[in-house]
Amino acid sequence: MPLLVLALLLGTRGDTVVVSAGGPVGSLAEALMRVQPGGTVLLRAGIHRLTAELLVDRPVTIEGDGAAVLEGTGSHGLLRVTASGVSLHGLVFRNVERSFIDDRAAVTVDSAAACRIEDNRFERTFFGVYLKGARECRVVRNRLDGRRGGVASGGNGIHLWNSTGVTIEGNEVIGHRDGIYLEFTTGTRVSRNHSTLNGRYGLHFMFSHDCEYEHNVFEENGAGIAVMYSRRVAMRSNRFAGNWGPSAYGLLLKDIVESEITGNTFASNSVAMLVEGSSRLRVTGNEFSRNGWAVKLMANAEDNRFEGNRFTGNAFDVATNSRSNSSTFTGNSWDQYRGYDLDRDGYGDVPHRPVRFFSLVVQEHEPALILLRSFFVELLDLAERVLPILTPETLADARPRMEHW
């Protein structure tokens, strides 16, 4: 019998095992037992139901041919990858039941390296992709939609723990608790993702050093983005938008040191940036527009530099809870600046004090916000410009950039 005919009868094609409803190999579980290391499992279009979490313990590629759906049918995850060099491509992962005990995920990569999870869809999953102890893996161009009702009932879209050198790129994450979550993770790059309508944070990371976040969009999430207890973080050219609510912000920086926030857009957030307990940050070239508070700079935030940023249409450009602060502002442009440029060098000849006296009043008595657009507040602002003795002198921009508004 010719070898090709024999291979087709056995459900294999060279180094490929084909899974189809009417073929000799009818399940992914059987295919994983047959496939050789370095081979491929090809799932034909259709629904492939999993009654238990399947273990992938050898380096293989699992690829969907058309709309190949891996659908969970019980209290378990779908795939657990323990081998390095595994690739998952072109699959639909569907239905992972929530649990208050286990972090069940559609795909768990456990202590493996160089795995690739690319061009897949995740639908109604508790956790989408969960990497723990992973190294040099790629999670790229996936769509993760976990919408099933409420923060308490949701897991995270892409979750990393104790991992290093991971690339998270080009994913769309929607309807989870946290869109992207990193903890104890180093050297990871998160770029060109769209994280929206998540119940808590679009991005949340803690104790994760030497990471880069570039060209992402985080919008309309419950509380915004939280960056905590990390060093040497670079956040460049991201968009933080539409995070509204009494405890919402675009970006929370808590206990962050020696980091860079450059070229980002903060638009229409309750608080665009909240800086607490953080030091030696360089905040440069960012756009703050139409926010409630553009920057809230707490007294325990020290030695931070704000330079070349643009503030337009914010209710409050800068607010603080102290009259002394070691952070500095220089060369920023402010639509509320009322100074002049007699020497025409492009910078104002008198300092700009972005902390309004009324913002200090609101800091102590939030209900006073109802007076924000009143004539009384306009008088306070005028008095403060004439006799600036109440707002923090240390937060004045001594060289504001001039623009034609």
C-alpha angles and dihedrals in degrees: 000000000000113000093235092055091047091050092052092049090053092049094249134114113192103301091347128098113200120211116200137150096246099031132097091262107053104169140045090231091060092044092054089056092050103041118096123228108279092023132118134245110206116199115202119221115285141071116304107192119209118205092184139018109277122224119225103197102159132059104267141138118241110196134179120226104209116320100354107168125197102200125189118222103184149013098315145083122258111232130012113193117201099158125084120238097035118151126199114190138169097000134136115222113197138180120011110172119229121251134190091205108038130046093228114190138182088231124018119185107197120193094327134129139218095016120156125210105181140161097359134136125226118197127185094347124155095217114006107198119004118187118185123173088355125154132201095348127154127221103183139166097351127145114220117188112174099166109151104128133292142358094267093057097045136085127201126286098223114010126185126186126178092346133138139203095011123159117212108182141159097358127146111216121185139163102013132120092253117007096212122008128186128181128172089355126142138192094013126150121210112186142161096001125144112216115180145152093018115154097236121003132003087207127010125176135166134182090002116138136192094017130146128214115188139168095354127145118220111179142155095005123149100255104357125233126338123198113183142174097352139128134217098011121168118202111180135171097349127146120228110186146156099012101148131168143089092281099027129116138164096234130005115197111191122174093344120152137190095006139140129228107183138164097356128146120226110188133170100349127143087233115007097196129007114190116193129167091347128132143188094021122157110212106184139160097003128146118227111186136165095350127142092232116007096195128008106192114189123211092248091059105098139187096002121151125214111192136163095002124144122226118193134163097353121145088223122012097194131008132178140176095225139054091222125060134158096211118104138215122203137161096005123142119234127189089207094057112120099183132110141236108220095165091049095226092136095256130095119258094218127049123259119225106204096183105091118210088231090060088061089052091051091048089063099032113027095183086069087078087088086075095054097112095036129119088240092064091047088057091050091052091049092049091049092052091050096043109019100188103121105052121073112279090200092065096055118121102230093191110033116186115243121231135170103243 
